[in-house]
Amino acid sequence: GHRRKNWKVRKFVLREDPAYLHYYDPAGGEEPLGAIHLRGCVVTAVEDMPDTKKYDVDNILFEIITANEIHYYLQAASSAERTEWIRAIQAVSRTGK
């Protein structure tokens, strides 16, 4: 969303072996639209993101920075869900292959 200046709803599937976060169109489709390699990534909560309008985001963002220094910004459904995603991704980034 941040790279294209818009936000799209996606379904995410976290995998440990290999350590990837695959994303899909929520309307259907078995093939992923893309994947984020998580081995060695950094994931953090984002409290304020420049270049976005206040009504576009609800301060439930988090950022994944891959080992190749690619930045992904994602928005969770709630603060609790954001915390859950961050913890799960951090665990996979350390232990996944």
QUIPENOR-V713531 format. One record per backbone hydrogen bond with DSSP energy under -1.0 kcal/mol. CO is the residue of the C=O (numbers start at 1). NH is the residue of the N-H. If there is no record, write none. Layout:
# QUIPENOR-V713531
co->CO nh->NH
co->CO nh->NH
This chain:
# QUIPENOR-V713531
co->1 nh->5
co->1 nh->6
co->11 nh->24
co->13 nh->22
co->15 nh->20
co->16 nh->97
co->18 nh->20
co->19 nh->38
co->20 nh->15
co->21 nh->36
co->22 nh->13
co->23 nh->33
co->23 nh->34
co->24 nh->11
co->25 nh->28
co->34 nh->23
co->36 nh->21
co->38 nh->41
co->42 nh->65
co->44 nh->63
co->53 nh->56
co->60 nh->76
co->61 nh->46
co->62 nh->74
co->63 nh->44
co->64 nh->72
co->65 nh->42
co->66 nh->69
co->70 nh->66
co->72 nh->64
co->74 nh->62
co->78 nh->82
co->79 nh->83
co->80 nh->84
co->81 nh->85
co->82 nh->86
co->83 nh->87
co->84 nh->88
co->85 nh->89
co->86 nh->90
co->87 nh->91
co->88 nh->92
co->89 nh->93
co->90 nh->94
co->91 nh->95
co->92 nh->96
co->93 nh->40
